[in-house]
Amino acid sequence: MEMTRRHAIVVGGSMAGLGAARALANHFDRVTLVERDELTTSTANRKGTPQAQHAHGLLASGYRILSGYFPKMMDELVADGAMPGDLTGDFLWYQYGGWKLRSNCGLEGIVVSRPHLERKVRERVLALPKITLLQGHDGKEPVFDPGTRRVTGLRVRNHSTGAISTLDADLVVDALGRGSSSPKWLASWGYGEVTETNVPIEVGYATGVFERHPGDLYGSIGAVIAGTAPQSTRYAAILGAESNRWIITLAGCLRDYPPTDFTGWKEFARTLPTPDVVDLVKDRAPIGPIVSYRFPANRHRHYEKLKDFPDGYLVMGDAVCSFNPIYGQGMSVALTEARALDGCLAAGDDDLAKRFFREVTRIVANPWAIATGEDYRYPKVEGRRPPGFTIVSRYMERAHRAATKDAVVLRRFFEVASLLAPPPSMMAPGIAWRVFLGGGGVLRKTSPARKATP
Ligand SMILES: Cc1cc2nc3c(=O)[nH]c(=O)nc-3n(C[C@H](O)[C@H](O)[C@H](O)COP(=O)(O)OP(=O)(O)OC[C@H]3O[C@@H](n4cnc5c(N)ncnc54)[C@H](O)[C@@H]3O)c2cc1C
């Protein structure tokens, strides 16, 4: 059915909401972004996104979508102190007992704090004349018309006055994150129960911010240091950020939570497979307190499985699917969904929800397979392993080893991890024989200290 495209509302002004607003501006006369927090121009952390204090990596897929929607934004971030670099030439990866080959793979990235990235995206989104921000307002619930079986607007509550009002809209997009109430609303409108898949991982984060000195960490812009599952549950991400900072997140899954006192935090870091975090902070104290976060489970809500769905309503971002954060996928997945929304609207109005949720299901399938595939290596993680799980896991271990010395495997590996290529492409013939030849034998300990020339 044709929909008028006068006004769209996005509720939730974080990365999914910002991406959605940008996409909708291509198709609607007006877009209103409703956000509960007061969004100042400061990059201080805000209440609605407590995760933003922790290391946030942007995958190459997300980097490309942001660069496409907001030309020159990456240059502006760099001018503000963010650091650009090659994903494997300038960023270091220790996984499965070895450093990945430090050599340019051609995939571009940037390291920056999450609040700073979000602020920059927000500035660019709000610079578009069609988009208006309604901040300090709670999206209370969408307005559903049982006669036409469509959502016709959103009830909002002004935070400071408590006043409730209704905004009319042709389309409402729920980008409320994991706390979204869409399943409850849909059930109350008679659409039945939204089923969900959960893979509990119980990961805890503890993050400190430190001064960055020239020459730190072999002159790189960051590193991931991961213990090998299932023996180790521990992990660290060191990310460069604006204002000469390192954001250092320690993480432990299956309730192996890192402490937030600096002494305990350093003890935890000492148990990582390389001493780099300990070396980096040995003569530094954290700037401000070490902050923590707990994430219970990978969760996928299957909106695509509902038999029917109201017109004028969509759900996206973490509200649909959220992943164990150590794989750094959420922002890039949300942005990929925003681009898909753009494509679905360009193709017309018929069956919009059905087409959009089909796309979302396709988009989340790969990051879900990557995140849960790694998490399932822990026997304690509950859930049905996919067919061939043990063989694929062994193959991927060899692929990790091969990527410590083979630049072709390395590139494909990061294309897959960055959601630019599907996981089965790791097994394409041109890659598989390199994995078999390069992934066996004793692990050659490559050094991250110098970049290899191809
Ligand atoms: C600890 C941690 C680390 C992470 N690390 C990474 C990483 O390295 N890389 C990566 O890509 N992703 C990472 N993620 C995931 C990433 O943060 C999210 O996927 C991303 O922010 C997109 O989420 P979202 O916009 O759907 O929801 P959220 O970011 O949760 O945003 C929801 C928004 O809705 C607003 N809101 C809530 N209720 C209301 C209401 N009633 N009315 C109006 N507004 C409301 C909130 O204030 C907020 O702005 C991490 C997540 C966690 C938890």
The ligand as an SDF file (V2000), in Angstrom:
LIG
                    3D

 53 58  0  0  0  0  0  0  0  0999 V2000
   30.1120   -2.5300   26.4880 C   0  0  0  0  0  0  0  0  0  0  0  0
   29.7900   -2.3690   25.0180 C   0  0  0  0  0  0  0  0  0  0  0  0
   30.8120   -2.1920   24.1060 C   0  0  0  0  0  0  0  0  0  0  0  0
   30.5080   -2.0760   22.7580 C   0  0  0  0  0  0  0  0  0  0  0  0
   31.5260   -1.9740   21.8510 N   0  0  0  0  0  0  0  0  0  0  0  0
   31.2420   -1.8330   20.5500 C   0  0  0  0  0  0  0  0  0  0  0  0
   32.2720   -1.7050   19.5790 C   0  0  0  0  0  0  0  0  0  0  0  0
   33.4630   -1.8100   19.8900 O   0  0  0  0  0  0  0  0  0  0  0  0
   31.9210   -1.5000   18.2940 N   0  0  0  0  0  0  0  0  0  0  0  0
   30.6030   -1.4450   17.8890 C   0  0  0  0  0  0  0  0  0  0  0  0
   30.3470   -1.2610   16.7030 O   0  0  0  0  0  0  0  0  0  0  0  0
   29.6150   -1.5900   18.7710 N   0  0  0  0  0  0  0  0  0  0  0  0
   29.8840   -1.7870   20.0760 C   0  0  0  0  0  0  0  0  0  0  0  0
   28.8620   -1.9200   20.9710 N   0  0  0  0  0  0  0  0  0  0  0  0
   27.4680   -1.8750   20.4870 C   0  0  0  0  0  0  0  0  0  0  0  0
   27.0200   -0.4440   20.1950 C   0  0  0  0  0  0  0  0  0  0  0  0
   27.1950    0.3760   21.3220 O   0  0  0  0  0  0  0  0  0  0  0  0
   25.5610   -0.4350   19.7310 C   0  0  0  0  0  0  0  0  0  0  0  0
   25.3500   -1.5030   18.8620 O   0  0  0  0  0  0  0  0  0  0  0  0
   25.2450    0.8570   19.0020 C   0  0  0  0  0  0  0  0  0  0  0  0
   25.2440    1.9360   19.8860 O   0  0  0  0  0  0  0  0  0  0  0  0
   23.8830    0.8440   18.2950 C   0  0  0  0  0  0  0  0  0  0  0  0
   22.9020    0.7130   19.2390 O   0  0  0  0  0  0  0  0  0  0  0  0
   21.4720    1.3920   19.1240 P   0  0  0  0  0  0  0  0  0  0  0  0
   21.5800    2.7420   18.5370 O   0  0  0  0  0  0  0  0  0  0  0  0
   20.5890    0.4130   18.4830 O   0  0  0  0  0  0  0  0  0  0  0  0
   21.0440    1.4780   20.6650 O   0  0  0  0  0  0  0  0  0  0  0  0
   21.7100    2.3050   21.8480 P   0  0  0  0  0  0  0  0  0  0  0  0
   23.0990    2.6860   21.5310 O   0  0  0  0  0  0  0  0  0  0  0  0
   21.4660    1.5200   23.0790 O   0  0  0  0  0  0  0  0  0  0  0  0
   20.8530    3.6390   21.8910 O   0  0  0  0  0  0  0  0  0  0  0  0
   19.5230    3.7190   22.3150 C   0  0  0  0  0  0  0  0  0  0  0  0
   19.1490    5.2020   22.3570 C   0  0  0  0  0  0  0  0  0  0  0  0
   17.7890    5.3370   22.7210 O   0  0  0  0  0  0  0  0  0  0  0  0
   17.6650    6.3380   23.7180 C   0  0  0  0  0  0  0  0  0  0  0  0
   16.4310    6.0380   24.4690 N   0  0  0  0  0  0  0  0  0  0  0  0
   16.2160    4.9860   25.3040 C   0  0  0  0  0  0  0  0  0  0  0  0
   14.9470    4.9980   25.7310 N   0  0  0  0  0  0  0  0  0  0  0  0
   14.3550    6.0740   25.1540 C   0  0  0  0  0  0  0  0  0  0  0  0
   13.0320    6.5900   25.1720 C   0  0  0  0  0  0  0  0  0  0  0  0
   12.0440    5.9990   25.8690 N   0  0  0  0  0  0  0  0  0  0  0  0
   12.7690    7.6850   24.4340 N   0  0  0  0  0  0  0  0  0  0  0  0
   13.7310    8.2950   23.7020 C   0  0  0  0  0  0  0  0  0  0  0  0
   14.9850    7.8420   23.6430 N   0  0  0  0  0  0  0  0  0  0  0  0
   15.2910    6.7360   24.3520 C   0  0  0  0  0  0  0  0  0  0  0  0
   18.9400    6.2470   24.5180 C   0  0  0  0  0  0  0  0  0  0  0  0
   19.2020    7.4160   25.2500 O   0  0  0  0  0  0  0  0  0  0  0  0
   19.9490    6.0020   23.3850 C   0  0  0  0  0  0  0  0  0  0  0  0
   20.3510    7.2250   22.8030 O   0  0  0  0  0  0  0  0  0  0  0  0
   29.1490   -2.0860   22.3170 C   0  0  0  0  0  0  0  0  0  0  0  0
   28.1220   -2.2720   23.2460 C   0  0  0  0  0  0  0  0  0  0  0  0
   28.4430   -2.4410   24.5730 C   0  0  0  0  0  0  0  0  0  0  0  0
   27.3200   -2.6980   25.5400 C   0  0  0  0  0  0  0  0  0  0  0  0
  1  2  1  0
  2  3  1  0
  2 52  2  0
  3  4  2  0
  4  5  1  0
  4 50  1  0
  5  6  2  0
  6  7  1  0
  6 13  1  0
  7  8  2  0
  7  9  1  0
  9 10  1  0
 10 11  2  0
 10 12  1  0
 12 13  2  0
 13 14  1  0
 14 15  1  0
 14 50  1  0
 15 16  1  0
 16 17  1  0
 16 18  1  0
 18 19  1  0
 18 20  1  0
 20 21  1  0
 20 22  1  0
 22 23  1  0
 23 24  1  0
 24 25  2  0
 24 26  1  0
 24 27  1  0
 27 28  1  0
 28 29  2  0
 28 30  1  0
 28 31  1  0
 31 32  1  0
 32 33  1  0
 33 34  1  0
 33 48  1  0
 34 35  1  0
 35 36  1  0
 35 46  1  0
 36 37  1  0
 36 45  1  0
 37 38  2  0
 38 39  1  0
 39 40  1  0
 39 45  2  0
 40 41  1  0
 40 42  2  0
 42 43  1  0
 43 44  2  0
 44 45  1  0
 46 47  1  0
 46 48  1  0
 48 49  1  0
 50 51  2  0
 51 52  1  0
 52 53  1  0
M  END
$$$$
